[in-house]
């Protein structure tokens, strides 16, 4: 096996999935993660399709079943908390033959991490400062000052990928902004309806909350912004002020939810964007997950697709006996057309994601109520299905 030593930047879903399969296939992966430990919190994700198949092959479905939020309905309410519409999530899961979960991103990442081989080296609290490619290796300098050599490097470090910036160039040339910002965080001592994902809309804005255990809930906010906002990416105070300005005075439970923001241990805020790249690899460096193919949260499948991409990349490296030139090319050839299609679906869905008028909100509520009809649920599932992608057994 050639090129066995592989550095993975990022201990998220893509990075840990890749490490799992690389180790299983005979490689020696090392993960470096900027955070001091696994990240907590994160908004809820729909977990189904090809990602579900990868999780099954990894043997982690029992862990995911325990972590399933078991949400029965996505409920749209008015400012008085009166139900105005709802999406029967149980019906959708039934249509999928019960091969679907609703999970917190952190719970999915934790389940994968738990199943990593004990020999996988994981470096927390460090990041890559410099990447120097040579004919037979890659020299990496870390922010800690350590310098090491690896056969290959994989950027699995998300929408704002550090590896992509170091090797492929400025983020602006790859990011496609879609006119929305989103935020999420956990709140304590929550008293909300169990098994319901409650959503409240005013034109151009949506606030949501759902229980994650007996006394904790997770919030989810999204709002329209025709232009990208001007703030430093890591300026948390500025991000929180933006969220206050947008949601504090729009009614429902928003003032209470926003008031608990400062106590949250896992505040998240970012633009809704896609990453679109013609080439995912350069010499001995490649990208996986949101770093190269982010479909945006509008797709509802970013985490599952990250697992699929990691599985294919590891599998193609195995089939090529570690020859990165062959493996990187086949990985992109297999997966990129599928990702391009998913990104187009997400782009078309963007217009209906957050209605921009009261009429639009009313029409959305009418339409989602139809999802209680089995044949309508089947049409929805078909639109987001992964039927076009047949996973190889490596």
VENWOGI-V791111 format. One record per pair of residues at least 24 apart in sequence whose C-alpha atoms are under 10 Angstrom apart, sorted by sequence separation. I is the first residue (numbers start at 1). GAP is how many residues later the second one is. D is the distance in whole Angstrom. If there is no record, write none. Layout:
BEGIN
((I	GAP	D) (I	GAP	D))
END
This chain:
BEGIN
((1	24	10) (3	24	8) (4	24	5) (5	24	6) (6	24	6) (7	24	6) (8	24	6) (9	24	6) (10	24	7) (11	24	9) (44	24	10) (45	24	10) (180	24	9) (181	24	10) (182	24	9) (183	24	9) (184	24	9) (185	24	10) (186	24	10) (187	24	10) (190	24	8) (191	24	7) (192	24	9) (222	24	10) (223	24	9) (272	24	6) (273	24	8) (274	24	9) (288	24	10) (1	25	8) (2	25	9) (3	25	9) (4	25	8) (5	25	8) (6	25	9) (7	25	7) (8	25	9) (9	25	8) (10	25	9) (44	25	8) (180	25	9) (182	25	10) (184	25	9) (186	25	10) (187	25	10) (189	25	9) (190	25	5) (191	25	8) (192	25	8) (221	25	10) (222	25	10) (237	25	9) (271	25	9) (272	25	7) (273	25	9) (288	25	8) (309	25	9) (1	26	8) (11	26	9) (12	26	8) (186	26	9) (188	26	10) (189	26	5) (190	26	5) (191	26	8) (221	26	9) (243	26	9) (272	26	8) (287	26	9) (309	26	7) (11	27	7) (12	27	8) (188	27	6) (189	27	6) (190	27	6) (240	27	9) (242	27	10) (286	27	9) (308	27	9) (309	27	9) (11	28	9) (187	28	9) (188	28	5) (189	28	8) (190	28	9) (239	28	10) (240	28	9) (187	29	6) (188	29	7) (239	29	9) (240	29	8) (71	30	9) (186	30	7) (187	30	5) (188	30	9) (239	30	7) (305	30	10) (309	30	9) (70	31	7) (71	31	7) (186	31	6) (187	31	6) (236	31	8) (239	31	8) (68	32	9) (69	32	8) (70	32	7) (71	32	10) (130	32	10) (131	32	8) (185	32	9) (186	32	4) (187	32	8) (236	32	9) (68	33	6) (69	33	6) (70	33	9) (129	33	9) (130	33	9) (185	33	6) (186	33	6) (221	33	10) (236	33	8) (305	33	10) (24	34	10) (67	34	9) (68	34	5) (69	34	6) (128	34	8) (129	34	9) (132	34	10) (133	34	9) (184	34	7) (185	34	6) (186	34	9) (305	34	8) (65	35	9) (66	35	10) (67	35	8) (68	35	5) (69	35	8) (127	35	8) (128	35	7) (131	35	7) (132	35	9) (184	35	5) (185	35	7) (219	35	10) (234	35	10) (64	36	10) (65	36	7) (67	36	6) (68	36	8) (127	36	10) (130	36	7) (131	36	7) (183	36	8) (184	36	5) (185	36	9) (233	36	9) (234	36	10) (17	37	9) (21	37	8) (64	37	7) (65	37	9) (66	37	10) (67	37	8) (129	37	8) (130	37	9) (183	37	6) (184	37	6) (220	37	10) (233	37	8) (305	37	10) (17	38	9) (20	38	8) (61	38	10) (64	38	9) (65	38	9) (128	38	9) (182	38	7) (183	38	5) (184	38	9) (219	38	8) (233	38	10) (286	38	9) (345	38	8) (346	38	10) (64	39	8) (68	39	9) (182	39	5) (183	39	7) (218	39	10) (219	39	9) (285	39	9) (345	39	8) (61	40	10) (64	40	10) (67	40	6) (68	40	10) (181	40	8) (182	40	4) (183	40	9) (207	40	8) (284	40	7) (302	40	10) (17	41	9) (66	41	10) (67	41	8) (181	41	6) (182	41	7) (205	41	8) (206	41	9) (283	41	8) (284	41	8) (287	41	9) (301	41	9) (180	42	7) (181	42	6) (182	42	9) (205	42	8) (219	42	9) (229	42	9) (283	42	7) (286	42	7) (293	42	10) (300	42	10) (342	42	8) (64	43	8) (180	43	5) (181	43	6) (207	43	10) (228	43	8) (281	43	10) (282	43	9) (285	43	9) (288	43	10) (293	43	8) (299	43	7) (342	43	10) (63	44	9) (64	44	7) (67	44	9) (179	44	8) (180	44	4) (181	44	7) (209	44	9) (228	44	10) (281	44	9) (284	44	9) (288	44	10) (292	44	10) (295	44	7) (298	44	10) (299	44	7) (342	44	9) (48	45	9) (63	45	9) (179	45	6) (180	45	5) (202	45	10) (205	45	9) (207	45	9) (208	45	9) (209	45	10) (283	45	9) (287	45	10) (294	45	9) (295	45	8) (298	45	9) (299	45	9) (301	45	10) (53	46	9) (64	46	10) (178	46	9) (179	46	5) (180	46	8) (207	46	9) (208	46	9) (218	46	10) (225	46	9) (282	46	9) (286	46	10) (293	46	7) (295	46	10) (296	46	10) (299	46	7) (300	46	8) (49	47	9) (52	47	7) (63	47	9) (64	47	7) (178	47	9) (179	47	5) (180	47	9) (181	47	9) (207	47	7) (222	47	10) (224	47	10) (281	47	7) (293	47	8) (295	47	7) (296	47	8) (298	47	9) (299	47	5) (341	47	10) (48	48	8) (52	48	7) (60	48	9) (63	48	6) (64	48	9) (178	48	8) (179	48	7) (180	48	8) (181	48	9) (202	48	8) (206	48	10) (209	48	9) (219	48	10) (220	48	10) (221	48	9) (222	48	10) (223	48	10) (224	48	10) (280	48	8) (281	48	8) (294	48	10) (295	48	5) (298	48	5) (299	48	8) (338	48	9) (51	49	10) (52	49	9) (62	49	9) (63	49	9) (177	49	9) (178	49	9) (179	49	7) (201	49	9) (202	49	9) (208	49	9) (220	49	10) (222	49	9) (223	49	10) (279	49	10) (280	49	9) (293	49	10) (294	49	8) (295	49	9) (297	49	8) (298	49	8) (299	49	10) (48	50	9) (49	50	8) (61	50	9) (177	50	9) (178	50	9) (200	50	10) (201	50	10) (207	50	9) (222	50	9) (279	50	9) (281	50	10) (293	50	8) (295	50	9) (296	50	7) (298	50	9) (299	50	8) (338	50	7) (48	51	6) (49	51	8) (60	51	7) (63	51	9) (177	51	8) (200	51	9) (201	51	9) (280	51	9) (281	51	9) (295	51	7) (296	51	9) (298	51	7) (299	51	9) (338	51	7) (47	52	9) (48	52	5) (59	52	10) (60	52	7) (63	52	10) (200	52	7) (280	52	7) (295	52	9) (298	52	6) (337	52	10) (47	53	6) (48	53	7) (55	53	10) (59	53	9) (199	53	10) (200	53	9) (279	53	8) (297	53	10) (298	53	10) (46	54	7) (47	54	5) (48	54	9) (58	54	8) (60	54	9) (200	54	9) (278	54	10) (296	54	10) (298	54	10) (335	54	8) (46	55	6) (47	55	6) (60	55	8) (298	55	7) (334	55	9) (45	56	8) (46	56	5) (47	56	7) (55	56	10) (59	56	8) (183	56	9) (280	56	9) (334	56	10) (44	57	10) (45	57	6) (46	57	7) (47	57	10) (55	57	8) (58	57	8) (183	57	9) (279	57	9) (334	57	10) (44	58	6) (45	58	5) (46	58	9) (47	58	10) (58	58	10) (278	58	9) (44	59	5) (45	59	6) (46	59	10) (277	59	10) (43	60	8) (44	60	4) (45	60	6) (183	60	8) (42	61	10) (43	61	6) (44	61	6) (47	61	9) (181	61	10) (182	61	9) (42	62	6) (43	62	6) (44	62	9) (181	62	9) (41	63	7) (42	63	5) (43	63	8) (44	63	10) (45	63	9) (276	63	10) (277	63	10) (40	64	9) (41	64	7) (42	64	6) (276	64	8) (40	65	8) (41	65	6) (42	65	9) (39	66	9) (40	66	5) (41	66	8) (39	67	6) (40	67	8) (190	67	10) (276	67	9) (38	68	8) (39	68	10) (275	68	9) (40	69	9) (274	69	8) (39	70	9) (40	70	9) (187	70	8) (38	71	8) (39	71	9) (186	71	10) (187	71	10) (38	72	8) (185	72	10) (188	72	8) (274	72	9) (160	73	9) (185	73	10) (187	73	6) (274	73	9) (186	74	9) (187	74	7) (38	75	9) (185	75	9) (186	75	8) (187	75	10) (188	75	9) (319	75	7) (185	76	7) (187	76	8) (188	76	8) (316	76	10) (318	76	8) (184	77	9) (185	77	10) (186	77	9) (187	77	6) (315	77	8) (317	77	10) (185	78	10) (186	78	6) (187	78	9) (272	78	10) (315	78	8) (316	78	8) (185	79	6) (186	79	7) (187	79	9) (312	79	8) (315	79	5) (184	80	10) (185	80	8) (186	80	7) (187	80	10) (311	80	9) (312	80	8) (314	80	9) (185	81	5) (186	81	8) (305	81	10) (308	81	10) (311	81	10) (312	81	10) (184	82	8) (185	82	5) (186	82	10) (311	82	10) (312	82	9) (184	83	6) (185	83	6) (301	83	9) (308	83	8) (311	83	9) (183	84	7) (184	84	5) (185	84	9) (300	84	9) (183	85	5) (184	85	7) (299	85	8) (37	86	9) (38	86	8) (182	86	8) (183	86	4) (184	86	9) (36	87	9) (37	87	6) (182	87	6) (183	87	7) (35	88	10) (36	88	5) (37	88	7) (181	88	7) (182	88	6) (183	88	9) (30	89	9) (31	89	8) (32	89	9) (33	89	8) (34	89	8) (35	89	6) (36	89	4) (181	89	6) (182	89	6) (29	90	9) (30	90	6) (31	90	6) (32	90	6) (33	90	6) (34	90	6) (35	90	5) (36	90	8) (180	90	9) (181	90	4) (182	90	7) (28	91	9) (29	91	6) (30	91	5) (31	91	5) (32	91	5) (33	91	5) (34	91	5) (35	91	7) (180	91	6) (181	91	5) (13	92	8) (17	92	9) (20	92	8) (24	92	9) (28	92	7) (29	92	7) (30	92	6) (31	92	6) (32	92	6) (33	92	6) (34	92	5) (35	92	9) (179	92	8) (180	92	5) (181	92	9) (12	93	9) (13	93	9) (16	93	7) (19	93	10) (20	93	8) (23	93	8) (24	93	8) (27	93	10) (28	93	9) (29	93	9) (30	93	8) (31	93	8) (32	93	8) (33	93	6) (34	93	5) (178	93	8) (179	93	7) (180	93	8) (12	94	8) (13	94	10) (15	94	9) (16	94	9) (19	94	9) (23	94	7) (32	94	6) (33	94	6) (34	94	9) (177	94	7) (178	94	6) (179	94	8) (13	95	7) (14	95	9) (16	95	10) (17	95	6) (20	95	8) (21	95	9) (32	95	6) (33	95	9) (177	95	6) (178	95	6) (12	96	9) (13	96	5) (16	96	6) (17	96	8) (20	96	5) (21	96	10) (23	96	9) (31	96	10) (32	96	8) (176	96	9) (177	96	4) (178	96	8) (12	97	6) (13	97	9) (15	97	10) (16	97	6) (19	97	7) (20	97	7) (23	97	7) (175	97	10) (176	97	5) (177	97	7) (11	98	8) (12	98	9) (13	98	10) (14	98	10) (15	98	10) (16	98	10) (17	98	10) (19	98	9) (22	98	10) (175	98	6) (176	98	5) (177	98	9) (11	99	10) (13	99	7) (16	99	9) (17	99	9) (174	99	10) (175	99	6) (176	99	6) (12	100	9) (13	100	9) (16	100	8) (20	100	8) (174	100	8) (175	100	5) (176	100	7) (12	101	9) (19	101	7) (174	101	5) (175	101	6) (11	102	8) (19	102	10) (173	102	9) (174	102	5) (175	102	9) (19	103	10) (172	103	9) (173	103	9) (174	103	6) (16	104	10) (171	104	9) (173	104	9) (174	104	9) (16	106	10) (89	107	10) (89	108	10) (104	108	8) (34	109	9) (103	109	9) (168	109	10) (32	110	9) (86	110	10) (87	110	10) (11	111	8) (86	111	9) (159	111	10) (168	111	9) (10	112	10) (11	112	9) (86	112	9) (159	112	10) (168	112	9) (10	113	10) (11	113	9) (86	113	9) (159	113	10) (168	113	9) (7	114	10) (8	114	9) (9	114	10) (10	114	9) (85	114	10) (104	114	9) (159	114	8) (167	114	9) (168	114	8) (7	115	10) (83	115	9) (84	115	10) (159	115	8) (160	115	9) (167	115	8) (182	115	9) (83	116	10) (84	116	10) (159	116	7) (164	116	9) (167	116	10) (9	117	10) (10	117	9) (81	117	9) (83	117	10) (158	117	10) (164	117	10) (168	117	10) (174	117	10) (175	117	10) (9	118	8) (81	118	9) (82	118	10) (164	118	10) (167	118	8) (168	118	10) (174	118	9) (176	118	10) (178	118	9) (180	118	10) (9	119	8) (81	119	8) (167	119	9) (174	119	10) (175	119	9) (177	119	10) (30	120	9) (80	120	10) (171	120	10) (176	120	10) (178	120	9) (29	121	10) (74	121	9) (75	121	7) (76	121	8) (77	121	7) (78	121	9) (79	121	7) (164	121	9) (28	122	10) (72	122	9) (73	122	7) (74	122	6) (75	122	6) (76	122	6) (77	122	6) (78	122	6) (79	122	9) (163	122	9) (164	122	9) (29	123	10) (30	123	10) (31	123	10) (33	123	10) (34	123	9) (71	123	8) (72	123	5) (73	123	5) (74	123	5) (75	123	5) (76	123	5) (77	123	5) (78	123	7) (79	123	9) (163	123	9) (164	123	7) (29	124	10) (32	124	10) (33	124	8) (70	124	10) (71	124	4) (72	124	6) (73	124	6) (74	124	6) (75	124	6) (76	124	6) (77	124	8) (78	124	9) (163	124	8) (29	125	10) (31	125	10) (32	125	10) (69	125	10) (70	125	6) (71	125	6) (72	125	8) (73	125	8) (74	125	7) (75	125	9) (76	125	8) (155	125	10) (69	126	7) (70	126	9) (71	126	7) (155	126	10) (161	126	9) (165	126	10) (69	127	10) (154	127	9) (164	127	7) (69	128	10) (163	128	8) (164	128	8) (158	129	9) (161	129	8) (162	129	9) (76	130	10) (153	130	10) (154	130	9) (155	130	8) (156	130	9) (157	130	9) (158	130	8) (159	130	9) (160	130	8) (161	130	5) (223	130	10) (224	130	8) (7	131	9) (77	131	10) (152	131	9) (153	131	7) (154	131	6) (155	131	6) (156	131	6) (157	131	8) (158	131	7) (159	131	5) (160	131	7) (161	131	9) (222	131	9) (223	131	7) (224	131	9) (5	132	9) (6	132	10) (76	132	9) (152	132	5) (153	132	5) (154	132	5) (155	132	5) (156	132	5) (157	132	8) (158	132	5) (159	132	5) (160	132	10) (222	132	8) (223	132	10) (224	132	8) (3	133	9) (7	133	9) (75	133	9) (151	133	7) (152	133	6) (153	133	7) (154	133	5) (155	133	6) (156	133	6) (157	133	7) (158	133	5) (159	133	8) (223	133	10) (3	134	9) (74	134	10) (150	134	10) (151	134	9) (152	134	8) (153	134	8) (154	134	7) (155	134	9) (156	134	7) (157	134	6) (158	134	8) (159	134	9) (155	135	10) (156	135	6) (157	135	10) (158	135	9) (159	135	7) (18	136	9) (74	136	9) (155	136	7) (156	136	9) (158	136	8) (159	136	10) (154	137	10) (155	137	9) (159	137	9) (18	138	9) (15	139	8) (17	139	10) (71	139	9) (15	140	8) (16	140	9) (43	140	9) (44	140	9) (71	140	9) (7	141	10) (14	141	9) (15	141	5) (42	141	9) (43	141	6) (69	141	9) (71	141	10) (7	142	9) (14	142	6) (15	142	8) (42	142	7) (43	142	7) (69	142	8) (70	142	9) (6	143	9) (7	143	6) (13	143	8) (14	143	8) (15	143	10) (41	143	9) (42	143	7) (43	143	9) (69	143	6) (5	144	9) (6	144	6) (7	144	8) (8	144	9) (9	144	8) (10	144	9) (12	144	7) (13	144	10) (14	144	9) (41	144	7) (42	144	8) (68	144	9) (69	144	8) (5	145	5) (6	145	6) (7	145	6) (8	145	6) (9	145	6) (10	145	7) (11	145	8) (12	145	7) (13	145	10) (40	145	10) (41	145	7) (67	145	9) (138	145	10) (4	146	9) (5	146	5) (6	146	5) (7	146	5) (8	146	5) (9	146	5) (10	146	5) (11	146	8) (12	146	8) (40	146	9) (67	146	10) (138	146	7) (3	147	8) (4	147	7) (5	147	7) (6	147	6) (7	147	6) (8	147	6) (9	147	5) (10	147	5) (137	147	8) (138	147	8) (206	147	9) (3	148	5) (4	148	8) (5	148	9) (6	148	7) (7	148	9) (8	148	6) (9	148	6) (10	148	8) (135	148	9) (136	148	9) (158	148	10) (205	148	10) (206	148	7) (2	149	9) (3	149	7) (8	149	9) (9	149	9) (133	149	10) (134	149	9) (135	149	9) (204	149	9) (205	149	6) (206	149	9) (133	150	8) (134	150	8) (156	150	9) (204	150	6) (205	150	8) (10	151	9) (133	151	7) (203	151	8) (204	151	6) (205	151	8) (9	152	9) (10	152	9) (132	152	10) (133	152	8) (202	152	9) (203	152	6) (204	152	4) (205	152	10) (9	153	8) (10	153	10) (44	153	10) (201	153	8) (202	153	8) (203	153	4) (204	153	7) (9	154	7) (131	154	9) (156	154	9) (201	154	8) (202	154	8) (203	154	5) (204	154	9) (8	155	10) (201	155	9) (202	155	8) (203	155	6) (201	156	10) (202	156	7) (203	156	9) (204	156	10) (201	157	9) (203	157	8) (204	157	10) (203	158	7) (154	159	10) (202	159	8) (201	160	7) (200	161	10) (43	166	10) (44	166	9) (43	167	10) (44	168	9) (178	168	10) (178	169	8) (82	170	10) (152	170	10) (180	170	9) (41	171	10) (79	171	9) (80	171	9) (81	171	7) (151	171	10) (179	171	9) (79	172	6) (80	172	6) (81	172	8) (152	172	8) (178	172	8) (179	172	10) (78	173	9) (79	173	4) (80	173	9) (151	173	9) (178	173	10) (180	173	10) (44	174	8) (78	174	7) (79	174	8) (180	174	9) (43	175	7) (44	175	9) (77	175	9) (79	175	10) (42	176	8) (43	176	7) (44	176	9) (41	177	8) (42	177	9) (43	177	7) (42	178	9) (43	178	10) (109	194	9) (108	195	9) (112	195	10) (108	196	10) (105	198	8) (41	223	10) (41	224	8) (42	224	7) (40	225	8) (41	225	6) (42	225	8) (43	225	9) (40	226	6) (41	226	8) (42	226	7) (39	227	8) (40	227	10) (41	227	9) (55	249	9) (51	250	9) (54	250	9) (50	251	10) (51	251	10) (53	251	10) (54	251	10) (45	252	9) (48	252	10) (49	252	9) (51	252	8) (52	252	7) (55	252	8) (46	253	10) (47	253	9) (48	253	8) (51	253	4) (52	253	10) (54	253	7) (55	253	9) (58	253	10) (46	254	6) (47	254	7) (50	254	7) (51	254	6) (53	254	10) (54	254	7) (45	255	7) (46	255	7) (47	255	9) (48	255	10) (49	255	8) (50	255	8) (51	255	8) (52	255	9) (53	255	9) (54	255	10) (44	256	10) (45	256	7) (46	256	9) (47	256	8) (48	256	7) (49	256	9) (51	256	6) (52	256	9) (54	256	10) (55	256	10) (45	257	8) (46	257	9) (47	257	6) (48	257	10) (50	257	9) (51	257	6) (54	257	7) (45	258	8) (46	258	8) (47	258	10) (50	258	7) (51	258	9) (54	258	10) (45	259	9) (49	259	10) (51	260	9) (18	270	9) (18	271	10) (14	273	10) (15	273	8) (14	274	7) (15	274	8) (14	275	5) (13	276	8) (14	276	8) (85	276	10) (8	277	10) (12	277	9) (13	277	10) (14	277	9) (84	277	10) (85	277	9) (6	278	10) (7	278	10) (8	278	10) (9	278	9) (84	278	8) (85	278	10) (86	278	10) (87	278	9) (6	279	10) (8	279	9) (85	279	8) (86	279	7) (92	279	8) (95	279	8) (8	280	10) (85	280	5) (86	280	9) (87	280	9) (88	280	8) (91	280	8) (92	280	9) (94	280	9) (95	280	9) (3	281	10) (84	281	6) (85	281	7) (86	281	9) (87	281	5) (88	281	8) (91	281	7) (96	281	10) (83	282	10) (84	282	9) (85	282	9) (86	282	6) (87	282	6) (88	282	9) (89	282	9) (90	282	9) (91	282	8) (92	282	8) (95	282	7) (96	282	9) (85	283	7) (86	283	6) (87	283	8) (88	283	6) (89	283	9) (91	283	7) (94	283	9) (95	283	6) (85	284	6) (86	284	9) (87	284	6) (88	284	6) (92	284	10) (93	284	9) (94	284	10) (95	284	10) (76	285	10) (84	285	9) (85	285	9) (86	285	8) (87	285	7) (88	285	9) (92	285	6) (95	285	10) (96	285	8) (86	286	8) (88	286	10) (91	286	7) (92	286	7) (95	286	8) (96	286	10) (27	287	9) (91	287	9) (95	287	10) (14	288	10) (18	288	9) (22	288	9) (76	288	10) (77	288	9) (89	288	9) (92	288	8) (93	288	9) (13	289	10) (14	289	8) (17	289	8) (18	289	8) (21	289	8) (22	289	9) (25	289	8) (76	289	7) (88	289	9) (92	289	7) (96	289	10) (13	290	7) (14	290	9) (17	290	6) (18	290	9) (20	290	9) (21	290	6) (24	290	9) (25	290	8) (27	290	9) (75	290	9) (87	290	9) (12	291	9) (13	291	9) (14	291	9) (15	291	9) (16	291	9) (17	291	9) (18	291	8) (19	291	8) (20	291	9) (21	291	9) (22	291	9) (23	291	9) (24	291	10) (27	291	8) (13	292	10) (14	292	5) (15	292	9) (17	292	9) (18	292	5) (19	292	9) (21	292	9) (22	292	5) (25	292	9) (26	292	8) (76	292	9) (13	293	7) (14	293	5) (17	293	6) (18	293	6) (21	293	6) (22	293	8) (25	293	6) (75	293	9) (76	293	10) (12	294	9) (13	294	7) (14	294	8) (16	294	9) (17	294	7) (18	294	9) (20	294	9) (21	294	8) (24	294	10) (25	294	9) (74	294	9) (75	294	10) (14	295	8) (15	295	7) (18	295	8) (19	295	8) (22	295	8) (26	295	10) (27	295	8) (14	296	6) (18	296	6) (22	296	8) (25	296	10) (26	296	10) (13	297	9) (14	297	9) (17	297	9) (18	297	10) (21	297	10) (4	313	10) (3	314	9) (4	314	10) (2	315	9) (1	316	9) (2	316	10) (1	317	8) (4	317	9) (5	317	10) (1	318	10) (2	318	9) (3	318	9) (4	318	7) (1	319	9) (2	319	6) (3	319	5) (4	319	10) (1	320	5) (2	320	4) (3	320	7) (1	321	6) (2	321	6) (3	321	8) (1	322	8) (2	322	9) (49	332	10) (49	335	9) (50	335	9) (51	335	9) (48	336	10) (49	336	6) (50	336	6) (57	336	9) (48	337	9) (49	337	6) (50	337	8) (54	337	9) (48	338	9) (49	338	8) (53	338	8) (50	339	8) (49	340	10) (50	340	8) (51	340	10) (50	341	7) (25	369	9) (21	373	10))
END
